[in-house]
């Protein structure tokens, strides 16, 4: 018997990358399962690189928008697909409405915003026993009384697909040759806010050091990261390859897969780099790696240990930004040397 499972996906890049751990578990348990994901439109290129996902469907409603009538219509239209189970990865009341309106028999999720009735397989989260987001996602694919195995990290960490053909296609699009020297990719942006960003002069210092070692340095980011990237380009005499704003999310997967190593703020690109099995130096300041670290055995987390950490604020409330400023370029270079 074929199981059909609908996943209500998360709204952030890093979270969606980690959701692949759940998809891998479900396919391990039910090899013939059909897994569809309902998520924001931006996630479609990411889901296309997850072989476990049969189809992605666009969530037409913006974050925080109730739109009860539209949710009802969407759920009603999904009834024709006859899903056996829905797994809701977000904790909001709104996110559990569509599976309920779709009449999906088993609707699984953490208790969240008082969702009894909407969910009929409600789980109670013990944050101490499941500190990592990946653990919490994977646990929803198991029976409520099951425990995660000790080697869960090796089995369920994300692995986004990238091949020589897809990498070459991106390079052709960007009119770049296939790299013949080591490549360091810098990811200096952070969608969450400026508090997460390592200073541009520190990124530039790392870039200049690797350029002196005959590496190529590529800077990757969204159009929003252009001012940050411009400063890095100025501080490196424009010797880096500036890819900021010139790549799609799917392109970024292949660019990161071409890297010899990656230096990144705590961001979606950090999680993508880890998912393509690249050495990653991950820089943490206002957030904590205890919940959403880069996964895999090639990642190194660097952070300071100030009393104000983790504040989890988008902008440093104390204005000094010491949690990131005091992470030094030499410490990052040492970590790169140890990883590569």
PyMOL commands that set and color helices and strands:
alter all, ss='L'
color gray80, all
select helices_A, chain A and resi 13-29+41-47+68-81+94-101+133-139+152-156+164-174+194-196+200-212+223-235+249-257+268-275+289-292+322-325+329-339
alter helices_A, ss='H'
color red, helices_A
select strands_A, chain A and resi 4-8+34-39+55-58+85-88+106-110+121-123+183-187+216-219+241-242+261-265+279-284+299-303
alter strands_A, ss='S'
color yellow, strands_A
deselect
rebuild
show_as cartoon
